[in-house]
Amino acid sequence: MVDHRRKRVRTIVVALGGNAILQPGQAGTAEEQLTNVDRTCRQIAKMIEAGHRVVVTHGNGPQVGNILIQNAEGARTVPALPMDMCGAESQGLIGYMMQNRLQAALADLGVAAPVVTIVTQTVVSPDDPSFQKPTKPVGPFYTEVKAKKAMAEKGETWIEDAGRGWRRVVPSPNPIRIVEEPAIKTMIEAGAVVICVGGGGIPVVEEGNHYRGVEAVIDKDLGGARLALNVGADTFMILTDVHRVAINYKTPRQVDLDRLTIEELQRFQAEGHFRAGSMGPKVEACRRFVAGGGRRAVIASLEEALEALAGEAGTQIVTAVEAGARVAGS
């Protein structure tokens, strides 16, 4: 077998969107999710075979939603768990699937690389403005009666969502620091493929020299950018369900963007081209990574991951210095 640890030259953080685990319209069975994860992991395995250090992070929205439903339905028999523990449960669930399928994909390529999942905590500020105005919907839809009861008894925040019912909303604070960063770096240097910061990480606040979990959800892409900066990654790659970032999206004036600088990206952000609930967090995560010292960020479709890594697909986001140079994938 080929030992990839002698070949890798650059670190790539691959941030996977929800379609890498669960496709629209699927029920979310174990078999469906494993099939999707297997397809994703075979793409990632080829990056590792090519000699790259790869760190994987992922979303967990549908999985946490299902766990919250299971908690609600089983609460009469088994005590329900708080959101931070549900997030940890989803990290283990998804991490196991990715470990299992990535190990198989690497073995088929003859690549010797240990794969490990780290249940990851992300520090947030207790003074983050989002704690005063929760906006992130979580869990299933309920009736107005159920929502108002939860608000009265538990102090939760619920909103009516476009006639579909009432849904709980929680804060979405900015990620500050990854608690397990030293362990993640050690494992990367030892040659492991690390799966971590799932769902943006479990949000915790510092209390002296301890950490306390809080009821919140960190944006997965912003958490991925923080991870990429912390581990000194060369490339931060968001794999999603679109081929490129676009301005004037879904209008006759739509323009797909192949390559742009931080300055161009910021101008498009200021003009309001990227919606908060869609492409907005992704482009902001890329801006933060490149502005923070990363070489390039990429947004591309999962199916074109290898081409995007080589600079031949997706949207490549770079500094002005890099803008005139051809982005190489090695």
URQUICOR-V716494 format. One record per residue. RES is the residue in one small letter. SS is DSSP state (@ for helix, = for strand, . for the rest). PHI is phi in whole degrees, -180 to 180 (* if undefined). PSI is psi as a letter, one per 30 degrees, with the letter a starting at -180 (* if undefined). Layout:
res->RES ss->SS phi->PHI psi->PSI
res->RES ss->SS phi->PHI psi->PSI
This chain:
res->m ss->. phi->* psi->l
res->v ss->= phi->-84 psi->k
res->d ss->= phi->-90 psi->j
res->h ss->@ phi->-68 psi->f
res->r ss->@ phi->-66 psi->f
res->r ss->@ phi->-85 psi->f
res->k ss->. phi->-107 psi->f
res->r ss->. phi->-67 psi->k
res->v ss->. phi->-124 psi->f
res->r ss->. phi->-136 psi->l
res->t ss->= phi->-101 psi->k
res->i ss->= phi->-120 psi->k
res->v ss->= phi->-98 psi->j
res->v ss->= phi->-104 psi->j
res->a ss->= phi->-102 psi->j
res->l ss->= phi->-96 psi->k
res->g ss->. phi->-80 psi->l
res->g ss->@ phi->-63 psi->f
res->n ss->@ phi->-68 psi->f
res->a ss->@ phi->-73 psi->f
res->i ss->. phi->-116 psi->e
res->l ss->. phi->-141 psi->k
res->q ss->. phi->-86 psi->l
res->p ss->. phi->-56 psi->k
res->g ss->. phi->89 psi->f
res->q ss->. phi->-82 psi->l
res->a ss->. phi->-78 psi->f
res->g ss->. phi->94 psi->g
res->t ss->. phi->-68 psi->l
res->a ss->@ phi->-60 psi->e
res->e ss->@ phi->-66 psi->e
res->e ss->@ phi->-62 psi->e
res->q ss->@ phi->-67 psi->e
res->l ss->@ phi->-64 psi->e
res->t ss->@ phi->-64 psi->e
res->n ss->@ phi->-64 psi->e
res->v ss->@ phi->-65 psi->e
res->d ss->@ phi->-62 psi->e
res->r ss->@ phi->-62 psi->e
res->t ss->@ phi->-65 psi->e
res->c ss->@ phi->-67 psi->f
res->r ss->@ phi->-71 psi->f
res->q ss->@ phi->-69 psi->e
res->i ss->@ phi->-64 psi->e
res->a ss->@ phi->-61 psi->e
res->k ss->@ phi->-69 psi->e
res->m ss->@ phi->-63 psi->e
res->i ss->@ phi->-68 psi->e
res->e ss->@ phi->-60 psi->e
res->a ss->. phi->-74 psi->f
res->g ss->. phi->106 psi->g
res->h ss->. phi->-91 psi->k
res->r ss->= phi->-79 psi->k
res->v ss->= phi->-125 psi->k
res->v ss->= phi->-117 psi->k
res->v ss->= phi->-115 psi->k
res->t ss->= phi->-128 psi->l
res->h ss->= phi->-154 psi->l
res->g ss->. phi->-81 psi->l
res->n ss->. phi->-148 psi->g
res->g ss->@ phi->-53 psi->e
res->p ss->@ phi->-61 psi->e
res->q ss->@ phi->-68 psi->e
res->v ss->@ phi->-64 psi->e
res->g ss->@ phi->-58 psi->e
res->n ss->@ phi->-66 psi->e
res->i ss->@ phi->-64 psi->e
res->l ss->@ phi->-65 psi->e
res->i ss->@ phi->-64 psi->e
res->q ss->@ phi->-60 psi->e
res->n ss->@ phi->-63 psi->e
res->a ss->@ phi->-65 psi->e
res->e ss->@ phi->-70 psi->e
res->g ss->@ phi->-98 psi->g
res->a ss->. phi->-63 psi->f
res->r ss->. phi->-72 psi->f
res->t ss->. phi->-108 psi->e
res->v ss->. phi->-126 psi->k
res->p ss->. phi->-57 psi->k
res->a ss->. phi->-71 psi->l
res->l ss->. phi->-100 psi->l
res->p ss->. phi->-70 psi->l
res->m ss->@ phi->-63 psi->e
res->d ss->@ phi->-63 psi->e
res->m ss->@ phi->-72 psi->e
res->c ss->@ phi->-64 psi->e
res->g ss->@ phi->-63 psi->e
res->a ss->@ phi->-63 psi->e
res->e ss->@ phi->-61 psi->e
res->s ss->@ phi->-68 psi->e
res->q ss->@ phi->-61 psi->e
res->g ss->@ phi->-66 psi->e
res->l ss->@ phi->-61 psi->e
res->i ss->@ phi->-71 psi->e
res->g ss->@ phi->-59 psi->e
res->y ss->@ phi->-61 psi->e
res->m ss->@ phi->-60 psi->e
res->m ss->@ phi->-69 psi->e
res->q ss->@ phi->-57 psi->e
res->n ss->@ phi->-61 psi->e
res->r ss->@ phi->-77 psi->e
res->l ss->@ phi->-72 psi->e
res->q ss->@ phi->-60 psi->e
res->a ss->@ phi->-66 psi->e
res->a ss->@ phi->-64 psi->e
res->l ss->@ phi->-66 psi->e
res->a ss->@ phi->-62 psi->e
res->d ss->@ phi->-65 psi->f
res->l ss->@ phi->-91 psi->f
res->g ss->. phi->74 psi->h
res->v ss->= phi->-105 psi->k
res->a ss->= phi->-92 psi->j
res->a ss->. phi->-151 psi->j
res->p ss->. phi->-67 psi->k
res->v ss->= phi->-122 psi->k
res->v ss->= phi->-140 psi->k
res->t ss->= phi->-108 psi->k
res->i ss->. phi->-115 psi->k
res->v ss->. phi->-69 psi->j
res->t ss->. phi->-118 psi->k
res->q ss->= phi->-105 psi->k
res->t ss->= phi->-120 psi->k
res->v ss->= phi->-76 psi->k
res->v ss->. phi->-127 psi->l
res->s ss->. phi->-88 psi->k
res->p ss->. phi->-65 psi->f
res->d ss->. phi->-95 psi->g
res->d ss->. phi->-57 psi->k
res->p ss->@ phi->-57 psi->f
res->s ss->@ phi->-65 psi->f
res->f ss->@ phi->-70 psi->f
res->q ss->. phi->-88 psi->f
res->k ss->. phi->-142 psi->i
res->p ss->. phi->-63 psi->k
res->t ss->. phi->-136 psi->f
res->k ss->= phi->-89 psi->j
res->p ss->= phi->-70 psi->k
res->v ss->= phi->-139 psi->l
res->g ss->= phi->74 psi->a
res->p ss->= phi->-82 psi->l
res->f ss->= phi->-88 psi->k
res->y ss->= phi->-133 psi->l
res->t ss->. phi->-77 psi->l
res->e ss->@ phi->-61 psi->e
res->v ss->@ phi->-62 psi->e
res->k ss->@ phi->-63 psi->e
res->a ss->@ phi->-64 psi->e
res->k ss->@ phi->-67 psi->e
res->k ss->@ phi->-66 psi->e
res->a ss->@ phi->-64 psi->e
res->m ss->@ phi->-65 psi->e
res->a ss->@ phi->-73 psi->e
res->e ss->@ phi->-87 psi->e
res->k ss->@ phi->-115 psi->f
res->g ss->. phi->71 psi->g
res->e ss->. phi->-79 psi->l
res->t ss->= phi->-108 psi->k
res->w ss->= phi->-128 psi->l
res->i ss->= phi->-133 psi->l
res->e ss->= phi->-84 psi->k
res->d ss->. phi->-114 psi->i
res->a ss->. phi->50 psi->h
res->g ss->. phi->78 psi->f
res->r ss->. phi->-90 psi->f
res->g ss->. phi->126 psi->a
res->w ss->= phi->-102 psi->k
res->r ss->= phi->-139 psi->k
res->r ss->= phi->-73 psi->k
res->v ss->= phi->-122 psi->k
res->v ss->= phi->-129 psi->l
res->p ss->= phi->-65 psi->l
res->s ss->. phi->-128 psi->i
res->p ss->. phi->-75 psi->l
res->n ss->. phi->-74 psi->k
res->p ss->. phi->-73 psi->k
res->i ss->. phi->-104 psi->e
res->r ss->= phi->-155 psi->k
res->i ss->= phi->-100 psi->j
res->v ss->. phi->-60 psi->e
res->e ss->. phi->-88 psi->g
res->e ss->@ phi->-51 psi->e
res->p ss->@ phi->-59 psi->e
res->a ss->@ phi->-67 psi->e
res->i ss->@ phi->-62 psi->e
res->k ss->@ phi->-62 psi->e
res->t ss->@ phi->-61 psi->e
res->m ss->@ phi->-69 psi->e
res->i ss->@ phi->-61 psi->e
res->e ss->@ phi->-63 psi->f
res->a ss->. phi->-79 psi->f
res->g ss->. phi->99 psi->g
res->a ss->. phi->-85 psi->k
res->v ss->= phi->-90 psi->j
res->v ss->= phi->-105 psi->k
res->i ss->= phi->-107 psi->j
res->c ss->. phi->-158 psi->l
res->v ss->. phi->53 psi->h
res->g ss->@ phi->-60 psi->k
res->g ss->@ phi->64 psi->g
res->g ss->@ phi->87 psi->f
res->g ss->. phi->97 psi->l
res->i ss->= phi->-78 psi->j
res->p ss->= phi->-70 psi->k
res->v ss->= phi->-135 psi->l
res->v ss->= phi->-115 psi->k
res->e ss->= phi->-83 psi->k
res->e ss->= phi->-132 psi->j
res->g ss->. phi->68 psi->b
res->n ss->. phi->-104 psi->g
res->h ss->= phi->-117 psi->l
res->y ss->= phi->-124 psi->k
res->r ss->= phi->-125 psi->k
res->g ss->= phi->-67 psi->k
res->v ss->. phi->-127 psi->l
res->e ss->. phi->-80 psi->j
res->a ss->= phi->-162 psi->l
res->v ss->. phi->-134 psi->k
res->i ss->. phi->-87 psi->k
res->d ss->. phi->-59 psi->k
res->k ss->@ phi->-65 psi->e
res->d ss->@ phi->-74 psi->e
res->l ss->@ phi->-67 psi->e
res->g ss->@ phi->-64 psi->e
res->g ss->@ phi->-65 psi->e
res->a ss->@ phi->-65 psi->e
res->r ss->@ phi->-61 psi->e
res->l ss->@ phi->-60 psi->e
res->a ss->@ phi->-61 psi->e
res->l ss->@ phi->-68 psi->e
res->n ss->@ phi->-67 psi->e
res->v ss->. phi->-95 psi->g
res->g ss->. phi->69 psi->h
res->a ss->. phi->-68 psi->k
res->d ss->. phi->-80 psi->e
res->t ss->= phi->-132 psi->k
res->f ss->= phi->-114 psi->j
res->m ss->= phi->-121 psi->k
res->i ss->= phi->-101 psi->j
res->l ss->= phi->-104 psi->k
res->t ss->= phi->-138 psi->a
res->d ss->. phi->-108 psi->g
res->v ss->. phi->-121 psi->l
res->h ss->. phi->-78 psi->e
res->r ss->. phi->-150 psi->l
res->v ss->= phi->-73 psi->k
res->a ss->= phi->-132 psi->l
res->i ss->= phi->-105 psi->l
res->n ss->. phi->53 psi->h
res->y ss->. phi->-60 psi->k
res->k ss->. phi->60 psi->h
res->t ss->. phi->-129 psi->l
res->p ss->. phi->-61 psi->f
res->r ss->. phi->-100 psi->g
res->q ss->. phi->-60 psi->k
res->v ss->= phi->-129 psi->k
res->d ss->= phi->-82 psi->k
res->l ss->= phi->-102 psi->k
res->d ss->. phi->-86 psi->e
res->r ss->= phi->-154 psi->k
res->l ss->= phi->-153 psi->l
res->t ss->= phi->-91 psi->l
res->i ss->@ phi->-56 psi->e
res->e ss->@ phi->-63 psi->e
res->e ss->@ phi->-65 psi->e
res->l ss->@ phi->-61 psi->e
res->q ss->@ phi->-63 psi->e
res->r ss->@ phi->-65 psi->e
res->f ss->@ phi->-65 psi->e
res->q ss->@ phi->-61 psi->e
res->a ss->@ phi->-63 psi->f
res->e ss->. phi->-81 psi->f
res->g ss->. phi->81 psi->g
res->h ss->. phi->-78 psi->f
res->f ss->. phi->-118 psi->j
res->r ss->. phi->-69 psi->k
res->a ss->@ phi->-62 psi->e
res->g ss->@ phi->-91 psi->g
res->s ss->@ phi->-134 psi->c
res->m ss->@ phi->-82 psi->f
res->g ss->@ phi->-52 psi->e
res->p ss->@ phi->-63 psi->e
res->k ss->@ phi->-68 psi->e
res->v ss->@ phi->-70 psi->e
res->e ss->@ phi->-67 psi->e
res->a ss->@ phi->-62 psi->e
res->c ss->@ phi->-66 psi->e
res->r ss->@ phi->-61 psi->e
res->r ss->@ phi->-62 psi->e
res->f ss->@ phi->-65 psi->e
res->v ss->@ phi->-69 psi->e
res->a ss->@ phi->-64 psi->f
res->g ss->. phi->-84 psi->f
res->g ss->. phi->120 psi->f
res->g ss->. phi->-70 psi->l
res->r ss->. phi->-74 psi->e
res->r ss->= phi->-160 psi->l
res->a ss->= phi->-122 psi->l
res->v ss->= phi->-136 psi->k
res->i ss->= phi->-120 psi->k
res->a ss->= phi->-154 psi->l
res->s ss->= phi->-78 psi->l
res->l ss->@ phi->-58 psi->e
res->e ss->@ phi->-69 psi->f
res->e ss->@ phi->-111 psi->g
res->a ss->@ phi->-59 psi->e
res->l ss->@ phi->-69 psi->e
res->e ss->@ phi->-66 psi->e
res->a ss->@ phi->-66 psi->e
res->l ss->@ phi->-63 psi->e
res->a ss->. phi->-82 psi->g
res->g ss->. phi->83 psi->g
res->e ss->. phi->-110 psi->g
res->a ss->. phi->-156 psi->l
res->g ss->. phi->71 psi->a
res->t ss->= phi->-105 psi->k
res->q ss->= phi->-100 psi->k
res->i ss->= phi->-115 psi->k
res->v ss->= phi->-138 psi->l
res->t ss->. phi->-77 psi->l
res->a ss->. phi->-61 psi->e
res->v ss->. phi->-65 psi->e
res->e ss->. phi->-79 psi->f
res->a ss->. phi->-58 psi->e
res->g ss->. phi->-86 psi->f
res->a ss->. phi->-100 psi->l
res->r ss->. phi->-75 psi->k
res->v ss->. phi->-77 psi->k
res->a ss->. phi->-98 psi->k
res->g ss->. phi->-90 psi->g
res->s ss->. phi->-116 psi->*
